[in-house]
Amino acid sequence: MRPGDLTLHDTIKIYGLPLNVPVKRFCEVAGIGNTRFYELAKEGVIRIRKNGRSTTAPVEDLYRLLRGEQAAA
């Protein structure tokens, strides 16, 4: 199986991800830094969700980023 063949379900299972991924974990899995994360969010590639002091992003956006797809929105 090639990396591009992974389904969303496979990605969630392999990395043990929740539906809304904390920024730190998102960056670890994607191999990017916090600055790049927020740049991508500003560009509309990653949707940010705030819950009090916590910031998360949908696992679907991580999946699309890993597959090299364009903007999630």
Helices and strands as residue ranges (DSSP letters): G 3-5, H 8-15, E 20-22, H 23-30, H 34-43, E 49-51, E 54-58, H 59-67
